[in-house]
Amino acid sequence: MTRINKDTISSEDLLKQIVEMLINQGPDALMDMFQMLFNYSMRLERDAFLKAKPWQRND
């Protein structure tokens, strides 16, 4: 499985990695792809809720 730094990856980089995984691994990469997309969407939702990026404090 491809590991990504979830705090610094951009949406463009994520999509590039997913496409590369699908090209190289075919349907076997679907589970990893959905996991990466789900984790990324949860991070975006967390950032929006807290109104802060992972490296920022929100008091």
Secondary structure, DSSP 4 states (H G I P E B T S, - for coil): -----TTT--HHHHHHHHHHHHHHHGGGGHHHHHHHHHHHHHHHHHHHHHTS-TTS---
